[in-house]
Amino acid sequence: MIKLMHNGLKDLLSIGDYAPGRKIGFVSLETPLPQGLKKFTQSMNYQVGLQLRREYRHVAMGTRALQFPQEVNTIFVFELYNQHLSILLPLLALQALQGKEVLISLHGNQQFAMSSGIKNLGLMYLRMYLKLFKNLKVVTLEVDDRVIPERYRLPPESMFVIPHPIISGVEPKLKPGERLPADRRVKIGVVGMIRPDKPIAKLIKQLTSYTATHPHCELVIGTPLSKKPKELENIEATLRDTTKEEDYLKVLQEIDILVIHYDRDRYYYRTSGVISDAGSCGCYIIASNYPAIEHQVKWPTPIGATFEDFEQIPKLIDEAILHLREQGQDNHWEWRKQRNAEAIAKILFPEV
């Protein structure tokens, strides 16, 4: 199976099952590198080598698209970097000229263009191609461009907006109608890389204070343990290793309430893969109040709440516990229905 940069998007590989008449070819940045190129780029300055490897992968996506058999009438591109489009877009445009629909998945590209001149130039280049080739489209997650400053918007007629897909291989612990038992400890969790300079470190301080005064609650921290800071050893919490994907998903299935916060400069207009994965596993989500994340947590039915500042978190945890006791994870089952491959196929291919 094709390898993706973000495994949380892998259910998109199934959209063709719900689109009769569509033969979809998928291309991804996760293209194996020739050993010679890999060794050569690793021998030079790190940033230079990294950019050369990324450029190779973008060109490889374009050439792979050229190699699809004639019966492939739709090409789906899994993510790209704005600064590496100079060769890729002309290759994709050749397919668009042949009548094939080319769908380019974006994840944070407009957000990153706001803080980088070269990435903004790449976004402008993409906008030009979208205007020139009607079969060239972009696919964005959760929200349309109305929440984004006008200079970073893309042509609305060239855009599909889809929800972040669920992971269909996992489910909420509580079946519809089941409730969290009153005598069971509530597991509150954080998941991710933990460093003093990352927002997650601030969250842990807030949550340890909460669990210290609420004996029916337990703090669970999921992080790659080989990279954990020493400070974690002195925290009253259960540590879980998330180095492997299967362990990461097990942690999310163990947690009842996930609390998560992101840097505004990186996620204000961008969805969270962790939130989607956690929602798929049935976690009640408490997250930063940013436009894309707000939509992710509350559409089509709420599976959590958002906060403006950390002082709101204790009250939101109280509300989350009450929700799980009284309503279980019923909303999660409804939330999933509009975020599976079949629902997304109906958005991308309205004719089916």
C-alpha positions in Angstrom: 0.0 0.0 0.0 1.1 3.6 -0.7 2.9 5.2 2.3 1.6 8.6 3.5 3.2 11.4 5.4 0.2 11.4 7.8 -1.3 8.0 8.4 -4.5 9.6 9.7 -5.4 10.4 6.1 -5.1 6.8 4.9 -8.9 6.3 4.8 -8.9 8.7 1.8 -7.4 5.8 -0.2 -10.8 4.1 0.0 -12.8 7.0 -1.6 -12.7 5.2 -5.0 -14.8 2.4 -3.5 -17.7 4.8 -3.3 -17.3 6.5 -6.7 -18.4 4.3 -9.5 -16.8 5.3 -12.8 -13.9 7.0 -11.1 -10.5 5.3 -11.5 -8.3 7.1 -9.0 -4.5 7.1 -8.9 -2.8 8.2 -5.7 0.6 9.8 -5.3 2.4 10.7 -2.1 5.5 12.6 -1.0 6.6 9.4 0.8 8.6 8.2 -2.2 11.6 6.0 -1.6 14.9 7.8 -2.3 17.6 6.3 -4.4 20.5 5.3 -2.1 23.0 7.4 -4.1 20.9 10.5 -3.8 20.3 9.8 -0.1 24.0 9.5 0.7 24.9 12.5 -1.4 22.3 14.8 0.2 23.3 13.5 3.7 26.9 14.5 3.1 26.1 18.2 2.7 24.5 20.9 4.9 21.4 19.5 6.6 19.0 22.1 5.3 20.3 22.0 1.7 20.2 18.2 1.7 16.7 18.2 3.1 15.4 20.6 0.4 17.0 18.6 -2.3 15.4 15.4 -1.1 12.0 17.1 -0.9 12.4 18.5 -4.4 13.2 15.0 -5.7 10.1 13.7 -4.0 7.9 16.4 -5.6 9.3 15.7 -9.0 8.8 11.9 -8.4 5.1 12.5 -7.6 4.7 14.4 -10.9 6.4 11.7 -13.0 4.5 9.0 -11.2 1.3 10.7 -12.2 2.4 10.6 -15.8 2.8 6.9 -15.6 -0.8 6.0 -14.6 -2.6 4.0 -17.3 -5.2 5.7 -19.5 -8.2 4.4 -17.5 -7.1 6.5 -14.5 -9.3 9.6 -14.8 -8.6 11.1 -11.4 -5.3 11.8 -9.6 -5.2 12.5 -5.9 -2.0 14.1 -4.6 -1.3 13.6 -0.9 0.1 16.9 0.3 3.0 19.0 -0.9 5.3 21.9 0.1 4.6 25.3 -1.4 8.3 25.9 -2.1 8.7 22.8 -4.3 6.0 23.3 -6.9 8.0 24.6 -9.9 8.3 21.3 -11.7 5.4 19.4 -10.0 2.6 21.7 -11.1 3.5 21.6 -14.9 3.6 17.8 -14.7 0.2 17.7 -13.0 -1.2 20.3 -15.5 -0.3 18.0 -18.4 -2.7 15.4 -16.8 -5.4 18.1 -16.4 -5.1 19.0 -20.1 -5.8 15.4 -20.9 -9.1 15.7 -19.2 -8.1 14.1 -15.9 -9.2 15.7 -12.7 -6.3 16.4 -10.4 -7.0 16.8 -6.7 -4.2 18.3 -4.6 -4.6 17.8 -0.8 -3.5 20.8 1.2 -2.6 20.7 4.9 -1.5 24.0 6.4 -0.1 25.4 3.1 -1.9 28.7 3.4 -1.0 29.0 7.1 2.7 28.5 6.4 2.6 31.0 3.5 1.7 33.7 6.0 5.1 33.5 7.7 7.5 32.7 4.8 8.2 34.7 1.7 9.2 31.7 -0.4 6.2 29.7 0.7 3.9 32.6 -0.2 5.5 32.7 -3.6 4.7 29.0 -4.0 1.1 29.7 -3.0 0.8 32.4 -5.6 2.2 30.0 -8.2 -0.4 27.4 -7.2 -3.2 30.0 -7.4 -2.0 30.9 -11.0 -2.2 27.2 -12.0 -5.7 26.8 -10.5 -6.9 29.7 -12.5 -5.3 28.4 -15.7 -6.4 24.8 -15.5 -10.0 24.1 -14.6 -9.3 20.4 -14.0 -6.7 21.2 -11.4 -8.4 21.4 -7.9 -7.3 21.7 -4.3 -8.8 19.8 -1.4 -8.7 21.5 2.0 -9.7 20.2 5.4 -12.6 21.4 7.6 -13.1 25.1 6.7 -13.1 27.2 3.5 -11.1 30.3 2.8 -13.5 32.8 4.4 -11.6 32.4 7.7 -8.2 33.1 6.0 -6.9 36.6 5.1 -7.8 37.5 1.6 -4.3 37.6 0.1 -3.8 33.9 1.0 -7.1 32.6 -0.4 -7.4 30.3 -3.4 -10.1 30.4 -6.1 -13.3 29.1 -4.6 -14.3 27.4 -7.8 -11.1 25.3 -7.7 -11.6 24.1 -4.1 -13.2 21.2 -2.3 -13.6 21.4 1.5 -13.8 18.0 3.2 -13.8 17.0 6.9 -10.6 15.4 8.2 -11.2 11.7 7.7 -11.5 9.3 10.6 -9.5 6.2 11.2 -12.0 3.5 10.4 -9.9 0.8 12.0 -10.5 2.1 15.5 -13.8 2.8 17.4 -14.9 4.5 20.6 -14.8 2.2 23.7 -18.4 2.9 24.7 -21.1 1.6 22.3 -24.1 3.8 21.6 -26.2 3.9 24.7 -23.4 3.0 27.0 -22.2 5.4 29.7 -19.0 5.9 31.6 -19.5 4.1 35.0 -19.6 6.4 38.0 -17.1 4.3 39.9 -14.5 4.2 37.1 -11.4 6.5 37.2 -11.4 9.1 34.4 -8.3 9.1 32.4 -7.2 12.6 31.2 -4.5 12.6 28.7 -2.0 14.5 26.6 -0.2 13.1 23.6 2.8 14.3 21.7 6.5 15.3 21.8 7.2 17.0 25.2 9.8 19.7 25.4 10.0 22.7 27.7 9.5 25.1 24.7 6.4 23.3 23.4 2.9 24.2 24.5 2.2 20.7 25.8 4.6 21.3 28.7 2.3 24.1 30.0 -0.7 21.8 29.7 0.9 19.1 31.8 1.4 21.6 34.6 -2.2 22.6 34.5 -3.4 18.9 34.4 -1.2 17.7 37.2 -2.7 20.5 39.3 -6.2 19.2 38.4 -5.6 15.5 39.0 -3.9 16.3 42.4 -7.2 17.6 43.7 -9.5 15.1 41.9 -8.6 11.6 43.1 -11.1 10.0 40.7 -9.0 11.2 37.8 -5.7 10.0 36.4 -3.2 11.8 34.1 -1.9 9.7 31.2 0.9 11.1 29.1 1.6 9.5 25.7 5.0 10.4 24.2 8.0 8.6 22.6 9.7 7.5 25.9 13.2 7.4 24.3 12.9 11.2 23.8 11.1 12.1 27.1 12.6 14.9 29.2 13.9 14.0 32.7 11.3 16.3 34.2 8.6 13.7 33.4 10.1 11.3 35.9 9.0 13.6 38.7 5.4 14.0 37.6 2.5 12.1 39.1 1.3 10.5 35.9 1.1 7.3 33.9 3.6 7.3 31.0 2.8 5.5 27.8 5.2 5.0 24.9 3.8 6.2 21.6 6.9 5.5 19.4 5.0 2.9 17.3 1.7 3.8 15.7 -0.2 0.9 17.2 0.9 2.0 20.7 -0.1 5.6 19.9 -3.6 4.4 19.0 -3.8 2.2 22.1 -3.0 5.2 24.3 -5.8 7.2 22.6 -8.2 4.3 23.2 -7.2 4.3 26.8 -7.8 8.0 27.4 -11.3 9.3 28.1 -10.5 13.1 27.8 -7.7 14.4 25.6 -6.5 18.0 26.3 -4.5 19.5 23.5 -3.1 22.9 22.6 -1.2 24.2 19.6 0.9 27.2 18.6 -1.3 29.8 17.1 1.2 30.5 14.3 1.1 26.9 13.1 -2.4 25.8 13.7 -4.8 28.8 13.6 -6.0 27.8 10.1 -4.9 24.2 10.2 -6.5 20.9 11.3 -5.0 18.5 13.8 -4.3 14.9 12.9 -4.1 14.0 16.6 -7.6 15.4 17.3 -9.0 13.4 14.4 -7.3 10.2 15.6 -8.4 10.8 19.2 -12.0 11.5 18.1 -11.9 8.3 16.1 -10.9 6.5 19.3 -13.7 8.1 21.3 -11.8 10.7 23.3 -13.7 13.8 24.5 -11.6 16.6 23.1 -10.6 19.8 24.8 -8.6 21.9 22.4 -7.5 25.4 21.4 -10.2 27.6 20.0 -8.9 28.0 16.4 -11.2 28.1 13.3 -10.3 24.7 11.7 -9.9 22.9 15.1 -13.2 24.4 16.3 -15.0 22.9 13.3 -13.1 19.7 13.6 -14.3 19.3 17.3 -17.9 20.5 16.8 -19.1 19.3 13.3 -21.4 17.6 12.5 -22.0 17.1 16.3 -19.8 18.2 19.2 -17.3 15.7 20.6 -15.6 18.1 22.9 -15.1 21.8 23.7 -12.5 24.5 22.9 -10.8 27.1 25.2 -9.5 30.6 24.8 -7.0 30.4 27.8 -5.7 27.7 30.1 -7.8 29.0 33.1 -10.9 27.5 31.4 -9.5 24.0 31.3 -10.5 22.8 34.8 -14.2 23.8 34.2 -14.2 22.2 30.8 -12.8 18.9 32.3 -15.7 19.0 34.8 -18.1 19.4 32.0 -16.4 16.6 30.0 -16.7 14.1 32.9 -20.4 14.9 33.3 -20.9 14.5 29.5 -19.3 11.0 29.5 -21.3 10.0 32.6 -24.6 11.1 31.1 -24.2 10.8 27.3 -21.2 8.5 26.9 -19.7 8.6 23.4 -22.9 8.7 21.5 -21.9 11.9 19.7 -18.7 10.3 18.5 -20.6 7.6 16.6 -22.7 10.4 14.9 -19.5 12.5 14.2 -17.9 9.5 12.4 -20.7 9.2 9.9 -19.9 12.4 8.1 -16.1 11.8 8.2 -15.7 8.4 6.7 -14.6 7.6 3.1 -18.1 7.3 1.8 -19.2 10.7 3.0 -16.0 12.4 1.7 -16.5 10.7 -1.7 -19.9 12.3 -2.0 -18.3 15.8 -1.5 -15.4 15.2 -4.0 -17.6 13.4 -6.6 -21.1 14.9 -6.3 -22.2 13.1 -9.4 -22.0 9.7 -7.8 
